[in-house]
Amino acid sequence: MFARQTFRCAAPLKQSFRKYSTEAPKAAEAASNLTPIYVGVGLAGVGAGLYRYYGTSAPIELKDRPKVFNGEDWVDLKVASIETLSHNTKKLRFEFEDKEAVSGLPITSAILTRFKPAGAEKNILRPYTPVSDEDAPGYLELVVKSYPNGPMSEHIHSLNVDQRLSFKGPLPKYPWEANKHDHVALIAGGTGITPMYQLARQIFKNSEDRTKVTLVFGNVNEDDILLKKELQDLENTYPQRFRAFYVLDNPPKEWTGGKGFINKELLKTVLPEPKEENIKLFVCGPPGLYKAISGGKVSPKDQGELSGVLKELGYDKEQVFKF
Protein backbone atom coordinates (compact mmCIF):
# COMPACT_ATOMS: atom_id res chain seq x y z
CA MET A 1 0.00 0.00 0.00
CA PHE A 2 2.70 2.45 0.92
CA ALA A 3 5.16 1.62 -1.81
CA ARG A 4 4.72 5.03 -3.46
CA GLN A 5 6.49 8.02 -2.05
CA THR A 6 3.52 10.36 -2.46
CA PHE A 7 0.32 9.30 -0.75
CA ARG A 8 -2.75 10.23 -2.71
CA CYS A 9 -6.11 11.16 -1.27
CA ALA A 10 -9.32 12.23 -2.92
CA ALA A 11 -10.13 15.88 -2.47
CA PRO A 12 -12.26 17.06 -0.93
CA LEU A 13 -12.68 14.28 1.59
CA LYS A 14 -16.24 13.25 2.26
CA GLN A 15 -15.27 12.43 5.82
CA SER A 16 -16.11 15.40 8.02
CA PHE A 17 -13.31 17.02 9.99
CA ARG A 18 -15.43 17.83 13.00
CA LYS A 19 -14.03 19.71 15.93
CA TYR A 20 -13.81 18.09 19.32
CA SER A 21 -17.35 18.05 20.68
CA THR A 22 -18.81 17.87 24.14
CA GLU A 23 -18.00 14.78 26.15
CA ALA A 24 -20.65 12.09 25.78
CA PRO A 25 -23.18 12.19 28.63
CA LYS A 26 -22.54 8.57 29.47
CA ALA A 27 -18.80 8.75 29.03
CA ALA A 28 -18.11 7.74 32.60
CA GLU A 29 -20.35 4.73 32.27
CA ALA A 30 -18.83 3.68 28.96
CA ALA A 31 -15.35 4.28 30.29
CA SER A 32 -15.92 1.55 32.83
CA ASN A 33 -15.29 -0.88 29.98
CA LEU A 34 -11.90 0.67 29.41
CA THR A 35 -10.64 1.31 32.92
CA PRO A 36 -10.01 -0.96 35.89
CA ILE A 37 -12.32 -0.72 38.88
CA TYR A 38 -10.84 0.76 42.01
CA VAL A 39 -11.95 -0.23 45.48
CA GLY A 40 -11.00 1.03 48.88
CA VAL A 41 -9.53 -1.32 51.47
CA GLY A 42 -11.47 -0.09 54.49
CA LEU A 43 -10.33 1.59 57.67
CA ALA A 44 -7.52 -0.86 58.24
CA GLY A 45 -5.99 -0.02 54.89
CA VAL A 46 -6.68 3.68 54.46
CA GLY A 47 -2.99 4.48 54.65
CA ALA A 48 -2.27 2.04 51.85
CA GLY A 49 -4.43 3.97 49.34
CA LEU A 50 -6.54 2.54 46.54
CA TYR A 51 -6.23 -0.90 45.06
CA ARG A 52 -6.96 -2.34 41.63
CA TYR A 53 -9.44 -5.13 41.79
CA TYR A 54 -9.66 -7.83 39.16
CA GLY A 55 -12.20 -10.19 40.61
CA THR A 56 -9.72 -12.17 42.73
CA SER A 57 -10.64 -13.32 46.21
CA ALA A 58 -8.81 -10.34 47.69
CA PRO A 59 -7.64 -7.04 46.22
CA ILE A 60 -3.96 -7.02 45.26
CA GLU A 61 -2.12 -3.78 44.85
CA LEU A 62 -0.81 -3.46 41.32
CA LYS A 63 2.78 -2.74 42.35
CA ASP A 64 2.83 -5.99 44.32
CA ARG A 65 1.84 -8.20 41.40
CA PRO A 66 4.64 -10.30 39.87
CA LYS A 67 6.01 -8.99 36.57
CA VAL A 68 6.48 -11.47 33.72
CA PHE A 69 9.11 -9.55 31.73
CA ASN A 70 12.33 -8.28 33.27
CA GLY A 71 14.23 -7.18 30.15
CA GLU A 72 16.70 -10.06 30.32
CA ASP A 73 15.06 -13.50 30.31
CA TRP A 74 13.13 -15.24 27.57
CA VAL A 75 9.69 -16.47 28.64
CA ASP A 76 7.75 -19.22 26.87
CA LEU A 77 4.03 -18.45 26.87
CA LYS A 78 1.23 -20.82 25.90
CA VAL A 79 -1.49 -19.88 23.44
CA ALA A 80 -4.79 -19.72 25.34
CA SER A 81 -7.11 -18.63 22.53
CA ILE A 82 -7.11 -17.54 18.88
CA GLU A 83 -9.57 -15.18 17.19
CA THR A 84 -9.64 -14.68 13.43
CA LEU A 85 -10.11 -10.98 12.67
CA SER A 86 -9.77 -11.06 8.88
CA HIS A 87 -8.45 -13.25 6.08
CA ASN A 88 -4.85 -12.54 7.14
CA THR A 89 -5.08 -11.27 10.72
CA LYS A 90 -5.49 -13.06 14.04
CA LYS A 91 -5.67 -12.04 17.68
CA LEU A 92 -3.83 -14.47 19.94
CA ARG A 93 -4.00 -14.56 23.72
CA PHE A 94 -0.90 -15.91 25.50
CA GLU A 95 -1.34 -16.88 29.11
CA PHE A 96 1.09 -16.40 31.99
CA GLU A 97 2.00 -19.28 34.28
CA ASP A 98 1.09 -17.09 37.25
CA LYS A 99 -2.50 -15.93 36.78
CA GLU A 100 -1.93 -13.01 39.17
CA ALA A 101 1.10 -11.73 37.24
CA VAL A 102 1.05 -8.74 34.89
CA SER A 103 3.31 -8.14 31.92
CA GLY A 104 5.30 -5.34 33.55
CA LEU A 105 5.55 -3.55 30.20
CA PRO A 106 5.63 0.25 30.25
CA ILE A 107 3.46 2.27 27.86
CA THR A 108 4.91 2.65 24.33
CA SER A 109 7.02 -0.47 24.60
CA ALA A 110 7.18 -3.65 22.56
CA ILE A 111 8.24 -7.24 23.17
CA LEU A 112 10.52 -9.45 21.13
CA THR A 113 9.35 -12.82 19.78
CA ARG A 114 11.68 -15.70 18.89
CA PHE A 115 11.58 -19.04 17.11
CA LYS A 116 14.01 -21.17 15.11
CA PRO A 117 12.70 -22.72 11.87
CA ALA A 118 13.48 -26.37 11.29
CA GLY A 119 16.98 -26.76 9.90
CA ALA A 120 17.87 -23.11 10.44
CA GLU A 121 21.06 -22.01 12.18
CA LYS A 122 19.71 -18.76 13.60
CA ASN A 123 16.58 -17.70 15.43
CA ILE A 124 13.98 -15.46 13.84
CA LEU A 125 13.39 -12.38 16.00
CA ARG A 126 10.56 -9.88 15.54
CA PRO A 127 9.10 -7.14 17.79
CA TYR A 128 5.37 -6.84 18.42
CA THR A 129 3.30 -4.42 20.48
CA PRO A 130 0.66 -6.11 22.67
CA VAL A 131 -2.86 -4.73 22.36
CA SER A 132 -4.03 -5.92 25.79
CA ASP A 133 -3.92 -3.74 28.88
CA GLU A 134 -0.47 -3.82 30.48
CA ASP A 135 -2.11 -4.17 33.90
CA ALA A 136 -4.31 -7.12 32.94
CA PRO A 137 -3.36 -10.13 35.06
CA GLY A 138 -2.67 -13.53 33.58
CA TYR A 139 -2.23 -12.86 29.87
CA LEU A 140 -1.21 -10.65 26.96
CA GLU A 141 -2.71 -10.37 23.49
CA LEU A 142 -1.13 -9.79 20.09
CA VAL A 143 -2.84 -8.80 16.84
CA VAL A 144 -0.73 -10.30 14.06
CA LYS A 145 -1.13 -9.90 10.32
CA SER A 146 0.41 -12.71 8.26
CA TYR A 147 2.64 -11.49 5.43
CA PRO A 148 3.76 -13.67 2.49
CA ASN A 149 7.31 -14.86 3.18
CA GLY A 150 7.14 -13.29 6.63
CA PRO A 151 8.69 -16.07 8.71
CA MET A 152 7.55 -14.86 12.14
CA SER A 153 4.02 -13.80 11.19
CA GLU A 154 3.50 -17.07 9.31
CA HIS A 155 4.83 -19.02 12.28
CA ILE A 156 2.54 -17.23 14.73
CA HIS A 157 -0.44 -17.87 12.45
CA SER A 158 0.45 -21.57 12.40
CA LEU A 159 0.27 -21.85 16.19
CA ASN A 160 -2.57 -23.75 17.81
CA VAL A 161 -4.02 -23.47 21.29
CA ASP A 162 -1.61 -24.89 23.92
CA GLN A 163 1.47 -24.35 21.74
CA ARG A 164 4.11 -21.92 22.92
CA LEU A 165 6.08 -18.93 21.72
CA SER A 166 9.16 -17.30 23.28
CA PHE A 167 9.02 -13.65 24.37
CA LYS A 168 11.48 -11.15 25.81
CA GLY A 169 10.92 -7.57 26.88
CA PRO A 170 10.26 -4.83 27.34
CA LEU A 171 11.67 -2.87 24.41
CA PRO A 172 11.03 0.73 25.56
CA LYS A 173 10.13 3.28 22.89
CA TYR A 174 8.91 6.70 24.04
CA PRO A 175 8.71 7.52 27.76
CA TRP A 176 5.13 8.52 28.52
CA GLU A 177 3.48 10.16 31.50
CA ALA A 178 0.06 11.74 31.90
CA ASN A 179 -0.29 15.19 30.34
CA LYS A 180 3.22 15.11 28.92
CA HIS A 181 1.77 16.78 25.82
CA ASP A 182 -1.41 18.79 25.31
CA HIS A 183 -2.16 17.14 21.97
CA VAL A 184 -0.72 14.07 20.25
CA ALA A 185 -1.26 13.00 16.63
CA LEU A 186 -0.93 9.37 15.59
CA ILE A 187 -0.14 8.68 11.92
CA ALA A 188 -0.33 4.95 11.26
CA GLY A 189 -0.42 2.48 8.42
CA GLY A 190 -1.44 -1.18 8.66
CA THR A 191 -0.13 -2.97 11.73
CA GLY A 192 1.55 0.29 12.78
CA ILE A 193 -1.69 0.95 14.64
CA THR A 194 -0.71 -1.30 17.57
CA PRO A 195 1.67 1.10 19.41
CA MET A 196 -0.75 3.95 18.63
CA TYR A 197 -3.64 2.08 20.21
CA GLN A 198 -1.47 1.18 23.20
CA LEU A 199 -0.77 4.87 23.80
CA ALA A 200 -4.32 6.06 23.17
CA ARG A 201 -5.76 3.40 25.46
CA GLN A 202 -3.45 4.46 28.28
CA ILE A 203 -4.30 8.14 27.84
CA PHE A 204 -8.03 7.55 28.12
CA LYS A 205 -7.70 4.96 30.86
CA ASN A 206 -6.13 7.57 33.13
CA SER A 207 -8.82 9.92 34.43
CA GLU A 208 -6.15 12.52 35.24
CA ASP A 209 -4.76 12.61 31.69
CA ARG A 210 -6.42 15.31 29.57
CA THR A 211 -4.33 14.86 26.41
CA LYS A 212 -6.17 15.31 23.11
CA VAL A 213 -5.56 12.63 20.46
CA THR A 214 -5.91 12.74 16.67
CA LEU A 215 -5.48 9.54 14.66
CA VAL A 216 -4.87 9.26 10.90
CA PHE A 217 -4.95 5.60 9.88
CA GLY A 218 -4.26 4.37 6.35
CA ASN A 219 -5.01 0.90 4.96
CA VAL A 220 -5.57 -0.86 1.64
CA ASN A 221 -9.05 -2.31 2.23
CA GLU A 222 -11.74 -1.81 4.86
CA ASP A 223 -11.11 -5.30 6.24
CA ASP A 224 -7.51 -4.27 6.93
CA ILE A 225 -8.53 -1.70 9.57
CA LEU A 226 -7.26 -3.36 12.74
CA LEU A 227 -8.80 -2.56 16.14
CA LYS A 228 -11.55 -0.52 14.47
CA LYS A 229 -14.17 -1.38 17.09
CA GLU A 230 -11.83 -0.45 19.92
CA LEU A 231 -10.95 2.85 18.24
CA GLN A 232 -14.61 3.65 17.58
CA ASP A 233 -15.42 2.95 21.22
CA LEU A 234 -12.79 5.48 22.25
CA GLU A 235 -14.10 8.07 19.79
CA ASN A 236 -17.71 7.59 20.91
CA THR A 237 -16.76 7.77 24.58
CA TYR A 238 -14.37 10.70 24.34
CA PRO A 239 -15.57 12.86 21.40
CA GLN A 240 -14.19 15.94 23.11
CA ARG A 241 -10.64 14.58 23.04
CA PHE A 242 -10.33 11.85 20.39
CA ARG A 243 -11.02 11.91 16.67
CA ALA A 244 -9.99 9.42 14.02
CA PHE A 245 -9.64 9.71 10.23
CA TYR A 246 -9.48 6.57 8.12
CA VAL A 247 -8.01 6.44 4.61
CA LEU A 248 -8.37 3.49 2.22
CA ASP A 249 -6.49 2.81 -0.99
CA ASN A 250 -9.30 0.56 -2.27
CA PRO A 251 -12.47 1.81 -0.58
CA PRO A 252 -15.91 0.23 -1.11
CA LYS A 253 -18.55 2.29 -2.93
CA GLU A 254 -20.29 3.30 0.29
CA TRP A 255 -17.06 4.48 1.95
CA THR A 256 -17.30 8.05 3.30
CA GLY A 257 -13.79 8.39 4.68
CA GLY A 258 -10.54 9.31 2.95
CA LYS A 259 -9.70 7.69 -0.36
CA GLY A 260 -6.21 6.94 -1.63
CA PHE A 261 -3.13 7.51 0.47
CA ILE A 262 -2.39 9.77 3.41
CA ASN A 263 -1.10 13.01 1.89
CA LYS A 264 -0.03 16.55 2.69
CA GLU A 265 -3.47 18.08 2.20
CA LEU A 266 -5.12 15.69 4.63
CA LEU A 267 -2.48 16.10 7.33
CA LYS A 268 -2.51 19.88 6.99
CA THR A 269 -6.28 19.79 7.59
CA VAL A 270 -6.47 17.49 10.60
CA LEU A 271 -3.17 17.73 12.52
CA PRO A 272 -2.40 20.31 15.20
CA GLU A 273 -0.43 23.16 13.65
CA PRO A 274 3.37 23.15 14.03
CA LYS A 275 3.27 26.45 15.92
CA GLU A 276 1.06 24.98 18.66
CA GLU A 277 2.91 24.48 21.90
CA ASN A 278 3.51 21.10 23.51
CA ILE A 279 2.37 18.79 20.71
CA LYS A 280 3.85 15.47 19.61
CA LEU A 281 3.38 13.52 16.38
CA PHE A 282 3.93 9.77 16.30
CA VAL A 283 4.50 7.79 13.09
CA CYS A 284 4.38 4.02 12.61
CA GLY A 285 3.87 1.83 9.57
CA PRO A 286 5.61 0.20 6.62
CA PRO A 287 8.77 1.70 5.08
CA GLY A 288 6.85 3.56 2.40
CA LEU A 289 4.85 5.45 4.99
CA TYR A 290 7.98 6.57 6.82
CA LYS A 291 9.62 7.64 3.58
CA ALA A 292 6.66 9.74 2.50
CA ILE A 293 5.58 11.17 5.86
CA SER A 294 8.59 11.58 8.13
CA GLY A 295 11.69 9.84 6.83
CA GLY A 296 12.90 6.60 8.37
CA LYS A 297 14.80 5.81 11.53
CA VAL A 298 18.52 5.12 11.39
CA SER A 299 18.32 2.63 14.28
CA PRO A 300 16.18 1.97 17.36
CA LYS A 301 18.22 4.60 19.20
CA ASP A 302 18.60 7.08 16.32
CA GLN A 303 15.46 8.75 15.01
CA GLY A 304 17.24 10.11 11.96
CA GLU A 305 16.46 13.42 10.32
CA LEU A 306 12.91 14.59 9.72
CA SER A 307 11.87 14.70 6.06
CA GLY A 308 8.81 14.10 3.92
CA VAL A 309 5.39 15.66 4.38
CA LEU A 310 5.82 16.59 8.04
CA LYS A 311 8.93 18.61 7.31
CA GLU A 312 7.17 20.30 4.41
CA LEU A 313 4.34 21.26 6.74
CA GLY A 314 6.78 22.98 9.10
CA TYR A 315 7.16 20.50 11.95
CA ASP A 316 10.59 20.10 13.50
CA LYS A 317 12.46 16.98 14.50
CA GLU A 318 11.67 17.39 18.19
CA GLN A 319 7.93 17.35 17.50
CA VAL A 320 7.99 13.92 15.80
CA PHE A 321 8.68 10.42 17.13
CA LYS A 322 9.04 7.41 14.84
CA PHE A 323 8.09 4.07 16.41
C-alpha positions, -999 to +999 in steps of 0.1 A: +000+000+000+027+025+009+052+016-018+047+050-035+065+080-021+035+104-025+003+093-007-028+102-027-061+112-013-093+122-029-101+159-025-123+171-009-127+143+016-162+132+023-153+124+058-161+154+080-133+170+100-154+178+130-140+197+159-138+181+193-173+181+207-188+179+241-180+148+261-206+121+258-232+122+286-225+086+295-188+088+290-181+077+326-203+047+323-188+037+290-153+043+303-159+016+328-153-009+300-119+007+294-106+013+329-100-010+359-123-007+389-108+008+420-120-002+455-110+010+489-095-013+515-115-001+545-103+016+577-075-009+582-060+000+549-067+037+545-030+045+546-023+020+518-044+040+493-065+025+465-062-009+451-070-023+416-094-051+418-097-078+392-122-102+406-097-122+427-106-133+462-088-103+477-076-070+462-040-070+453-021-038+449-008-035+413+028-027+423+028-060+443+018-082+414+046-103+399+060-090+366+065-115+337+091-095+317+123-083+333+142-072+302+167-101+303+151-135+303+131-152+276+097-165+286+077-192+269+040-184+269+012-208+259-015-199+234-048-197+253-071-186+225-071-175+189-096-152+172-096-147+134-101-110+127-098-111+089-084-132+061-048-125+071-051-113+107-055-131+140-057-120+177-038-145+199-040-146+237-009-159+255-013-169+291+011-164+320+020-193+343+011-171+372-025-159+368-019-130+392+011-117+372+011-087+349+033-081+319+053-053+336+055-036+302+056+003+303+035+023+279+049+026+243+070-005+246+072-037+226+082-072+232+105-095+211+093-128+198+117-157+189+116-190+171+140-212+151+127-227+119+135-264+113+170-268+099+179-231+104+211-220+122+197-188+136+166-177+154+140-155+138+134-124+160+106-099+155+091-071+178+054-068+184+033-044+205+007-061+227-029-047+224-040-059+258-039-037+289-005-038+305-021-042+339-043-071+329-034-101+351-027-135+336-022-129+299-012-106+270-027-104+235-011-098+201-028-088+168-007-103+141-011-099+103+004-127+083+026-115+054+038-137+025+073-149+032+071-133+066+087-161+087+076-149+121+040-138+112+035-171+093+048-190+123+025-172+147-004-179+124+005-216+124+003-219+162-026-237+178-040-235+213-016-249+239+015-244+217+041-219+229+061-189+217+092-173+233+090-136+244+115-111+258+109-076+269+103-048+273+117-029+244+110+007+256+101+033+229+089+067+240+087+075+278+051+085+285+035+102+315+001+117+319-003+152+303+032+151+289+018+168+258-014+188+253-022+171+220-007+141+203-013+130+166-009+094+156-001+087+119-003+050+113-004+025+084-014-012+087-001-030+117+015+003+128-017+009+146-007-013+176+017+011+194-007+039+186-036+021+202-015+012+232-008+049+238-043+061+232-058+034+255-035+045+283-043+081+278-080+075+281-077+050+309-061+076+331-088+099+344-062+125+352-048+126+317-064+153+296-043+149+264-062+153+231-056+126+205-059+127+167-055+095+147-049+093+109-050+056+099-043+044+063-050+009+050-056-009+016-091-023+022-117-018+049-111-053+062-075-043+069-085-017+096-073-034+127-088-026+161-115-005+145-142-014+171-118-004+199-110+028+182-146+036+176-154+030+212-128+055+222-141+081+198-177+076+209-168+078+246-144+107+243-156+129+214-142+159+231-106+146+230-103+119+204-110+119+167-100+094+140-096+097+102-095+066+081-080+064+046-084+035+022-065+028-010-093+006-023-125+018-006-159+002-011-186+023-029-203+033+003-171+045+020-173+080+033-138+084+047-105+093+030-097+077-004-062+069-016-031+075+005-024+098+034-011+130+019+000+165+027-035+181+022-051+157+046-025+161+073-025+199+070-063+198+076-065+175+106-032+177+125-024+203+152-004+232+137+034+232+140+033+264+159+011+250+187+029+245+219+035+211+235+024+188+207+038+155+196+034+135+164+039+098+163+045+078+131+044+040+126+039+018+096+056+002+066+088+017+051+068+036+024+048+054+050+080+066+068+096+076+036+067+097+025+056+112+059+086+116+081+117+098+068+129+066+084+148+058+115+185+051+114+183+026+143+162+020+174+182+046+192+186+071+163+155+087+150+172+101+120+165+134+103+129+146+097+119+147+061+088+141+039+054+157+044+058+166+080+089+186+073+072+203+044+043+213+067+068+230+091+072+205+120+106+201+135+125+170+145+117+174+182+079+173+175+080+139+158+087+104+171+090+074+148+081+041+164 
